[in-house]
């Protein structure tokens, strides 16, 4: 899986001068042995090229240049391609894509989960080393190699590579549309706190709102009906397809973006959107994801042990269950599911997977039920399945990322509304909202309260809004939903 793109401002032009193709890779993508072998062979070839240049042996120089390119392809590009095929998620390099898209010197680029190839035409005072250092510093959590591969190429070669990237990007877009249109499974999601959440954002004509968890489009539909322009984000292709179909009548004011809401700011700014009037995030799992056995979220029906909200994410629940150490499993079940029997369940999972891999939802549910006796209406596997789902999708990490960056996207007076479904999510939202809405902070050791440097918003709802009796009667799954809202000062 890869992302290829050409810059809009360069798409119709041919480079005028010498260009450079820069290959960067994530630290750890190549082993020390692979790097040592490449660097040794490269040093030898460069020394021979230098000697040939001194002697004026142009034929030898050309042959050695071809050998150097072949060496780089064999020793660097091929192992990186293997690494990319083993990992299907491009989320980690998304920040770099946003930076490259706005860089004037970049003509085109191709990204994989562990590498980046960037076509550059230098036009300013910055050299390649400076540019690469800046990209690395601005590309989020990815640690890039300190010694990238740089190759000078002619304008004609650059134009050819640029066109290849343009064709690849167009093909990928067509494939995505085809994938979304070919999904045969309906996506019917009952939206919770529908009117309460939308009213909190005060939708109206001329206002720009973000539905950070688009889902089936229930919240977005009300926003659009009120005249607002909506940017909807979702990582699930089935959800995007359902929302696009449901909201087809509002295509002029609806913009759907594929991605995880943890990257909402980067995704929207890459689209040229700097500030908005409101953000809504409905955290948690959609009903269709639970109800479709093939998604592997529910222990009530047999299906593959998957649980990925983004089907292209690299790690499934089965991967965790069958490969994680016993201590890691126990920590996941305790931290994300608050499961008191976490250690006993983890121990039993390890014992059972030693006999045969645990690959289905019902297999895992049976293993857990063998440890915990059933009490009351709740299935013994409920907490463990919740914990694994949160771990697979890094839901709390995504929520924290959205909370920490969301206010920067809001205009003054813009509102930030979050719907949560369990105590871990609600505590995270409550703590953050409290942190940014206190004018002053105080500690026992201080003689007096001090101004809060993070003070940036006011509480719109001092207590969470919950579902009405009428909504609970129609949709029992809304019983744990809590809505909290703040407004940027």
VEXDREN-2710 file (C-alpha; in Angstrom, 1 decimal):
% VEXDREN-2710
k/r/px/py/pz
1/UNK/0.0/0.0/0.0
2/UNK/1.3/3.4/-0.9
3/UNK/0.4/7.1/-1.3
4/UNK/1.5/8.8/-4.5
5/UNK/0.9/12.5/-5.3
6/UNK/2.0/15.3/-7.4
7/UNK/1.9/19.0/-6.4
8/UNK/-1.0/20.9/-7.9
9/UNK/1.2/23.9/-8.7
10/UNK/3.7/21.6/-10.6
11/UNK/1.4/19.1/-12.2
12/UNK/1.3/20.8/-15.6
13/UNK/5.0/21.9/-15.8
14/UNK/8.2/20.2/-16.7
15/UNK/11.1/20.7/-14.3
16/UNK/13.6/23.2/-15.7
17/UNK/16.8/22.1/-14.1
18/UNK/18.5/19.2/-12.2
19/UNK/16.2/17.5/-9.8
20/UNK/16.8/15.1/-6.9
21/UNK/15.0/12.0/-5.9
22/UNK/15.3/11.5/-2.1
23/UNK/14.6/8.1/-0.5
24/UNK/14.0/8.3/3.2
25/UNK/13.1/5.4/5.5
26/UNK/12.0/4.9/9.0
27/UNK/14.6/4.1/11.6
28/UNK/14.5/0.3/12.1
29/UNK/12.9/-0.5/8.7
30/UNK/16.3/-1.8/7.6
31/UNK/18.6/-3.9/9.7
32/UNK/22.1/-2.8/10.7
33/UNK/23.5/-5.6/8.7
34/UNK/21.6/-4.5/5.5
35/UNK/22.7/-0.9/6.0
36/UNK/26.4/-1.9/6.6
37/UNK/26.5/-4.1/3.5
38/UNK/24.9/-1.3/1.4
39/UNK/27.3/1.4/2.7
40/UNK/30.4/-0.8/2.2
41/UNK/29.4/-1.6/-1.4
42/UNK/28.4/2.0/-2.0
43/UNK/31.7/3.4/-0.8
44/UNK/33.6/1.0/-3.1
45/UNK/31.5/2.0/-6.1
46/UNK/31.9/5.8/-5.3
47/UNK/35.7/5.4/-5.0
48/UNK/35.8/3.6/-8.4
49/UNK/33.6/6.3/-9.9
50/UNK/35.9/9.0/-8.6
51/UNK/38.9/7.3/-10.2
52/UNK/37.1/6.9/-13.5
53/UNK/36.2/10.5/-13.5
54/UNK/39.8/11.6/-12.8
55/UNK/40.9/9.4/-15.8
56/UNK/38.1/10.7/-18.0
57/UNK/36.8/7.2/-18.6
58/UNK/33.2/8.2/-19.4
59/UNK/32.1/4.7/-20.4
60/UNK/33.4/3.2/-17.2
61/UNK/31.8/6.1/-15.2
62/UNK/28.4/5.5/-16.9
63/UNK/28.6/1.7/-16.2
64/UNK/29.5/2.3/-12.5
65/UNK/26.7/4.8/-12.2
66/UNK/24.3/2.2/-13.4
67/UNK/25.7/-0.3/-10.9
68/UNK/25.2/2.2/-8.1
69/UNK/21.6/2.6/-9.0
70/UNK/21.1/-1.1/-9.2
71/UNK/22.8/-1.5/-5.8
72/UNK/20.5/1.0/-4.3
73/UNK/17.4/-0.7/-5.7
74/UNK/18.6/-4.1/-4.6
75/UNK/20.0/-3.2/-1.1
76/UNK/17.6/-0.4/-0.1
77/UNK/14.4/-0.1/-2.2
78/UNK/13.7/-3.9/-2.4
79/UNK/13.9/-4.5/1.4
80/UNK/11.8/-1.3/2.1
81/UNK/9.2/-2.6/-0.4
82/UNK/9.0/-5.9/1.6
83/UNK/8.7/-3.9/4.8
84/UNK/5.8/-1.9/3.3
85/UNK/4.0/-5.0/2.2
86/UNK/4.2/-6.4/5.7
87/UNK/2.5/-3.2/7.1
88/UNK/-0.7/-1.9/5.7
89/UNK/-1.2/1.3/7.7
90/UNK/-0.1/4.7/6.3
91/UNK/-1.3/6.6/9.4
92/UNK/2.2/7.2/10.8
93/UNK/3.5/8.9/7.7
94/UNK/0.4/11.1/7.3
95/UNK/2.0/14.1/8.9
96/UNK/4.8/14.0/6.4
97/UNK/2.3/13.9/3.5
98/UNK/0.7/17.0/4.8
99/UNK/4.1/18.8/4.9
100/UNK/5.2/17.7/1.5
101/UNK/1.9/18.7/-0.1
102/UNK/2.6/22.3/0.9
103/UNK/6.3/22.4/0.1
104/UNK/7.1/24.6/-3.0
105/UNK/10.2/22.6/-3.8
106/UNK/8.5/19.2/-3.9
107/UNK/7.3/18.1/-7.4
108/UNK/5.9/14.7/-6.4
109/UNK/6.2/12.0/-3.7
110/UNK/5.5/8.4/-3.0
111/UNK/4.9/7.2/0.6
112/UNK/4.7/3.7/2.0
113/UNK/4.2/2.8/5.7
114/UNK/8.0/2.8/6.3
115/UNK/9.6/5.0/3.5
116/UNK/9.2/8.2/1.5
117/UNK/10.5/8.9/-2.0
118/UNK/10.4/12.7/-2.8
119/UNK/11.1/14.4/-6.1
120/UNK/12.6/17.9/-5.5
121/UNK/13.6/20.7/-7.7
122/UNK/15.8/23.2/-5.8
123/UNK/14.8/26.8/-6.3
124/UNK/16.0/28.5/-3.1
125/UNK/19.0/28.6/-0.8
126/UNK/18.1/25.5/1.1
127/UNK/20.1/22.4/0.2
128/UNK/18.9/18.8/0.2
129/UNK/20.3/18.1/3.7
130/UNK/18.5/21.1/5.1
131/UNK/15.2/20.1/3.4
132/UNK/15.4/16.5/4.7
133/UNK/16.2/17.7/8.2
134/UNK/13.1/20.0/8.1
135/UNK/10.8/17.3/6.8
136/UNK/12.0/14.9/9.5
137/UNK/11.5/17.4/12.2
138/UNK/7.9/18.2/11.1
139/UNK/6.7/14.7/10.3
140/UNK/5.2/13.7/13.7
141/UNK/6.2/10.6/15.6
142/UNK/8.1/8.9/12.8
143/UNK/11.9/8.8/13.3
144/UNK/13.5/9.0/9.8
145/UNK/17.0/7.7/8.9
146/UNK/19.9/10.2/9.3
147/UNK/21.5/9.3/5.9
148/UNK/18.9/9.2/3.1
149/UNK/19.6/8.1/-0.4
150/UNK/19.9/11.1/-2.8
151/UNK/20.0/10.7/-6.6
152/UNK/20.4/13.5/-9.1
153/UNK/18.2/13.0/-12.2
154/UNK/17.6/14.9/-15.4
155/UNK/14.5/17.1/-16.0
156/UNK/13.2/14.4/-18.5
157/UNK/13.6/11.6/-15.9
158/UNK/11.9/13.9/-13.3
159/UNK/8.9/14.6/-15.6
160/UNK/8.6/10.8/-16.2
161/UNK/8.6/10.0/-12.5
162/UNK/6.2/12.9/-11.8
163/UNK/3.7/11.5/-14.4
164/UNK/4.1/8.0/-12.9
165/UNK/3.1/9.4/-9.5
166/UNK/0.2/11.2/-11.0
167/UNK/-1.1/8.1/-12.7
168/UNK/-0.6/6.0/-9.5
169/UNK/-2.6/8.6/-7.5
170/UNK/-5.4/8.6/-10.0
171/UNK/-5.5/4.8/-10.0
172/UNK/-5.6/4.7/-6.2
173/UNK/-8.5/7.1/-6.1
174/UNK/-10.4/5.0/-8.6
175/UNK/-9.7/1.9/-6.6
176/UNK/-10.9/3.5/-3.4
177/UNK/-14.2/4.6/-5.0
178/UNK/-14.6/1.1/-6.4
179/UNK/-14.0/-0.5/-3.1
180/UNK/-16.5/1.7/-1.3
181/UNK/-19.1/1.2/-4.0
182/UNK/-18.7/-2.6/-4.1
183/UNK/-19.4/-3.1/-0.4
184/UNK/-22.5/-5.3/-0.2
185/UNK/-23.1/-5.0/3.6
186/UNK/-25.5/-2.2/4.6
187/UNK/-24.3/0.3/7.2
188/UNK/-27.4/1.1/9.3
189/UNK/-26.3/3.1/12.4
190/UNK/-28.7/4.6/14.9
191/UNK/-27.2/8.0/15.9
192/UNK/-27.2/8.8/19.6
193/UNK/-27.9/12.2/21.1
194/UNK/-28.6/13.3/17.6
195/UNK/-30.4/16.6/18.2
196/UNK/-28.6/17.4/21.4
197/UNK/-25.1/17.1/19.9
198/UNK/-25.9/19.0/16.8
199/UNK/-27.7/21.8/18.6
200/UNK/-24.6/22.2/20.8
201/UNK/-22.6/23.2/17.7
202/UNK/-25.2/25.8/16.7
203/UNK/-25.3/24.9/13.0
204/UNK/-26.5/27.6/10.5
205/UNK/-25.9/28.8/7.0
206/UNK/-22.3/30.0/6.5
207/UNK/-20.9/28.0/9.5
208/UNK/-18.3/25.3/8.9
209/UNK/-18.5/22.2/11.1
210/UNK/-16.4/19.1/11.4
211/UNK/-18.0/15.7/12.1
212/UNK/-14.8/13.9/13.2
213/UNK/-16.6/10.5/13.4
214/UNK/-18.8/10.6/10.3
215/UNK/-20.2/7.1/10.6
216/UNK/-23.5/6.7/8.7
217/UNK/-23.9/10.5/8.6
218/UNK/-26.7/11.0/11.2
219/UNK/-25.2/14.0/12.9
220/UNK/-23.9/15.5/9.7
221/UNK/-27.4/15.2/8.1
222/UNK/-28.9/17.6/10.8
223/UNK/-26.0/20.0/10.4
224/UNK/-26.4/20.1/6.6
225/UNK/-30.2/20.5/7.0
226/UNK/-29.4/23.6/9.1
227/UNK/-27.4/25.1/6.2
228/UNK/-23.9/24.4/7.5
229/UNK/-21.0/23.2/5.5
230/UNK/-19.7/19.9/6.9
231/UNK/-16.3/18.1/6.8
232/UNK/-16.8/14.5/7.7
233/UNK/-13.9/12.2/8.7
234/UNK/-14.0/8.4/9.0
235/UNK/-11.5/5.6/8.7
236/UNK/-14.1/3.0/7.8
237/UNK/-14.8/2.8/4.1
238/UNK/-18.2/1.2/4.7
239/UNK/-19.2/4.2/6.8
240/UNK/-17.9/6.7/4.2
241/UNK/-19.9/4.9/1.5
242/UNK/-23.1/4.9/3.6
243/UNK/-22.7/8.6/4.5
244/UNK/-22.0/9.6/0.9
245/UNK/-25.2/7.8/-0.3
246/UNK/-27.3/9.1/2.5
247/UNK/-26.1/12.7/2.1
248/UNK/-25.9/12.8/-1.7
249/UNK/-28.3/15.7/-1.8
250/UNK/-25.9/17.9/0.1
251/UNK/-22.8/17.2/-2.1
252/UNK/-22.1/20.9/-2.6
253/UNK/-21.6/21.4/1.2
254/UNK/-20.4/18.0/2.3
255/UNK/-16.7/17.1/2.1
256/UNK/-15.7/13.5/3.2
257/UNK/-12.2/12.8/4.2
258/UNK/-10.7/9.3/4.8
259/UNK/-8.6/9.0/7.9
260/UNK/-8.6/8.7/11.7
261/UNK/-9.9/11.6/13.8
262/UNK/-6.7/11.6/15.7
263/UNK/-5.2/13.4/12.6
264/UNK/-8.1/15.7/12.1
265/UNK/-6.1/18.9/12.2
266/UNK/-3.5/17.6/9.7
267/UNK/-6.1/16.1/7.4
268/UNK/-8.2/19.3/7.3
269/UNK/-5.3/21.7/7.0
270/UNK/-3.9/19.5/4.1
271/UNK/-7.3/20.3/2.5
272/UNK/-6.7/24.1/3.1
273/UNK/-9.1/24.3/6.0
274/UNK/-7.4/26.4/8.8
275/UNK/-10.3/27.2/11.2
276/UNK/-13.9/26.0/11.8
277/UNK/-16.9/26.9/13.8
278/UNK/-17.4/23.5/15.6
279/UNK/-16.1/20.0/16.0
280/UNK/-18.2/16.9/17.0
281/UNK/-16.7/13.5/17.8
282/UNK/-18.9/10.5/18.6
283/UNK/-16.3/8.3/20.2
284/UNK/-16.6/4.5/20.2
285/UNK/-18.0/1.8/17.9
286/UNK/-20.8/2.0/15.4
287/UNK/-23.7/-0.4/15.6
288/UNK/-23.0/-1.9/12.1
289/UNK/-19.4/-2.7/13.2
290/UNK/-20.8/-4.7/16.2
291/UNK/-23.6/-6.3/14.3
292/UNK/-21.6/-7.5/11.3
293/UNK/-20.0/-10.8/12.4
294/UNK/-17.3/-10.6/9.7
295/UNK/-15.9/-7.4/11.4
296/UNK/-15.1/-9.6/14.5
297/UNK/-16.2/-7.1/17.2
298/UNK/-18.9/-9.2/18.9
299/UNK/-18.7/-12.4/20.9
300/UNK/-22.4/-13.1/20.1
301/UNK/-21.8/-14.4/16.6
302/UNK/-18.9/-16.3/15.2
303/UNK/-16.5/-14.3/13.0
304/UNK/-12.8/-13.7/12.5
305/UNK/-11.1/-12.2/15.5
306/UNK/-10.5/-8.8/13.9
307/UNK/-11.9/-5.7/15.5
308/UNK/-10.2/-3.2/13.2
309/UNK/-12.3/-0.1/12.5
310/UNK/-10.0/0.6/9.6
311/UNK/-9.7/-2.7/7.7
312/UNK/-6.3/-1.6/6.4
313/UNK/-4.8/-1.2/9.9
314/UNK/-1.8/-3.5/10.5
315/UNK/-2.8/-5.3/13.7
316/UNK/-5.9/-7.3/14.4
317/UNK/-7.3/-8.6/17.7
318/UNK/-6.1/-12.1/16.6
319/UNK/-2.5/-10.7/16.3
320/UNK/-2.6/-9.4/19.9
321/UNK/-4.3/-12.5/21.3
322/UNK/-1.8/-14.9/19.6
323/UNK/1.4/-13.0/19.9
324/UNK/1.4/-10.6/22.9
325/UNK/3.2/-11.6/26.0
326/UNK/1.0/-12.8/29.0
327/UNK/1.9/-9.6/30.9
328/UNK/1.0/-7.4/28.0
329/UNK/-2.4/-9.2/27.6
330/UNK/-3.1/-8.8/31.3
331/UNK/-2.3/-5.1/31.1
332/UNK/-4.5/-4.5/28.1
333/UNK/-7.5/-6.3/29.8
334/UNK/-7.0/-4.3/33.0
335/UNK/-6.2/-0.9/31.6
336/UNK/-8.8/-0.8/28.8
337/UNK/-11.5/-3.1/30.1
338/UNK/-11.0/-2.7/33.9
339/UNK/-11.2/-6.5/34.0
340/UNK/-10.4/-7.7/37.5
341/UNK/-9.6/-11.2/36.3
342/UNK/-7.2/-9.9/33.7
343/UNK/-4.2/-12.0/34.9
344/UNK/-6.2/-15.2/35.0
345/UNK/-7.7/-14.6/31.6
346/UNK/-4.3/-13.7/30.1
347/UNK/-2.8/-16.9/31.6
348/UNK/-5.6/-19.0/30.1
349/UNK/-5.3/-17.4/26.7
350/UNK/-1.6/-18.2/26.6
351/UNK/-2.3/-21.8/27.6
352/UNK/-4.9/-22.2/24.9
353/UNK/-3.0/-20.6/22.1
354/UNK/-0.1/-22.9/22.7
355/UNK/-2.4/-25.7/21.6
356/UNK/-3.8/-23.9/18.6
357/UNK/-4.2/-20.3/17.5
358/UNK/-7.3/-18.5/18.7
359/UNK/-8.8/-17.1/15.4
360/UNK/-12.5/-16.5/16.0
361/UNK/-14.6/-14.4/18.3
362/UNK/-16.5/-17.4/19.7
363/UNK/-13.2/-19.2/20.4
364/UNK/-12.0/-16.3/22.5
365/UNK/-15.3/-15.9/24.2
366/UNK/-15.3/-19.6/25.2
367/UNK/-11.8/-19.3/26.6
368/UNK/-12.8/-16.3/28.8
369/UNK/-16.1/-17.9/29.9
370/UNK/-14.0/-20.9/31.1
371/UNK/-12.2/-18.5/33.5
372/UNK/-15.2/-16.4/34.6
373/UNK/-18.5/-17.7/35.8
374/UNK/-21.4/-15.8/34.3
375/UNK/-23.1/-13.4/36.7
376/UNK/-26.2/-11.5/35.8
377/UNK/-27.0/-10.4/32.2
378/UNK/-23.4/-9.3/31.3
379/UNK/-21.4/-11.9/29.3
380/UNK/-18.1/-12.8/30.9
381/UNK/-16.2/-11.7/27.8
382/UNK/-17.7/-8.2/27.6
383/UNK/-14.9/-6.3/29.3
384/UNK/-12.2/-8.3/27.6
385/UNK/-13.6/-7.7/24.1
386/UNK/-13.9/-3.9/24.9
387/UNK/-10.3/-3.9/26.0
388/UNK/-9.0/-5.6/22.9
389/UNK/-11.1/-3.3/20.6
390/UNK/-9.6/-0.3/22.3
391/UNK/-6.1/-1.7/22.0
392/UNK/-6.4/-2.7/18.4
393/UNK/-7.7/0.8/17.3
394/UNK/-5.7/2.8/19.9
395/UNK/-8.9/4.5/20.7
396/UNK/-7.7/6.3/23.9
397/UNK/-4.6/7.5/22.1
398/UNK/-6.7/8.8/19.2
399/UNK/-9.0/10.6/21.6
400/UNK/-6.1/12.2/23.5
401/UNK/-4.6/13.4/20.2
402/UNK/-8.0/14.9/19.1
403/UNK/-8.4/16.6/22.5
404/UNK/-4.9/18.1/22.5
405/UNK/-5.1/19.5/18.9
406/UNK/-8.9/20.2/18.4
407/UNK/-9.0/23.6/20.0
408/UNK/-6.3/24.9/17.6
409/UNK/-8.7/24.3/14.7
410/UNK/-11.5/26.3/16.3
411/UNK/-12.3/29.9/15.8
412/UNK/-13.0/32.1/18.8
413/UNK/-16.5/31.1/19.9
414/UNK/-16.2/27.7/18.2
415/UNK/-17.5/24.7/20.1
416/UNK/-16.0/21.3/20.8
417/UNK/-18.5/18.5/21.5
418/UNK/-17.6/15.0/22.5
419/UNK/-19.9/11.9/23.0
420/UNK/-18.4/9.1/25.0
421/UNK/-19.6/5.6/25.8
422/UNK/-17.6/4.3/28.7
423/UNK/-15.8/5.6/31.8
424/UNK/-12.3/5.6/30.4
425/UNK/-13.3/7.9/27.5
426/UNK/-15.5/10.1/29.7
427/UNK/-12.7/10.6/32.3
428/UNK/-10.2/11.6/29.6
429/UNK/-12.7/14.2/28.1
430/UNK/-13.7/15.5/31.6
431/UNK/-10.0/15.9/32.7
432/UNK/-9.1/17.7/29.5
433/UNK/-12.1/20.0/29.5
434/UNK/-11.5/20.8/33.2
435/UNK/-7.8/21.6/32.4
436/UNK/-8.6/24.2/29.7
437/UNK/-11.6/25.8/31.3
438/UNK/-10.1/26.8/34.7
439/UNK/-9.0/30.5/34.8
440/UNK/-6.8/29.7/37.7
441/UNK/-5.0/26.7/39.2
442/UNK/-4.0/26.2/42.8
443/UNK/-1.8/23.9/44.8
444/UNK/-1.5/23.4/48.5
445/UNK/2.1/24.6/48.5
446/UNK/1.3/27.9/46.7
447/UNK/0.3/31.0/48.8
448/UNK/-2.4/31.9/46.2
449/UNK/-3.9/30.6/43.0
450/UNK/-2.1/31.4/39.8
451/UNK/-3.3/32.0/36.2
452/UNK/-3.8/28.8/34.2
453/UNK/-1.6/29.0/31.1
454/UNK/-3.9/26.5/29.4
455/UNK/-7.1/28.5/30.0
456/UNK/-8.7/28.7/26.6
457/UNK/-12.4/27.7/26.8
458/UNK/-15.5/27.8/28.9
459/UNK/-17.8/24.9/29.8
460/UNK/-21.1/24.9/27.9
461/UNK/-22.4/21.9/29.8
462/UNK/-21.3/21.6/33.5
463/UNK/-22.8/18.1/33.7
464/UNK/-22.8/15.7/30.8
465/UNK/-26.0/15.5/28.6
466/UNK/-27.4/11.9/28.6
467/UNK/-30.1/10.2/26.5
468/UNK/-33.7/10.9/27.2
469/UNK/-36.2/8.2/28.2
470/UNK/-37.7/8.3/24.8
471/UNK/-34.3/7.8/23.1
472/UNK/-33.5/4.9/25.5
473/UNK/-36.8/3.2/24.7
474/UNK/-36.0/3.4/21.0
475/UNK/-32.2/2.7/21.3
476/UNK/-31.0/0.9/24.5
477/UNK/-27.4/1.3/23.3
478/UNK/-27.6/5.0/24.0
479/UNK/-27.8/4.3/27.8
480/UNK/-24.1/4.9/28.4
481/UNK/-23.7/7.9/26.0
482/UNK/-22.5/11.2/27.6
483/UNK/-22.1/14.5/25.8
484/UNK/-19.8/17.2/27.0
485/UNK/-19.3/20.6/25.3
486/UNK/-16.9/23.5/25.6
487/UNK/-16.6/26.8/23.7
488/UNK/-13.3/28.4/22.7
489/UNK/-12.7/31.9/24.2
END
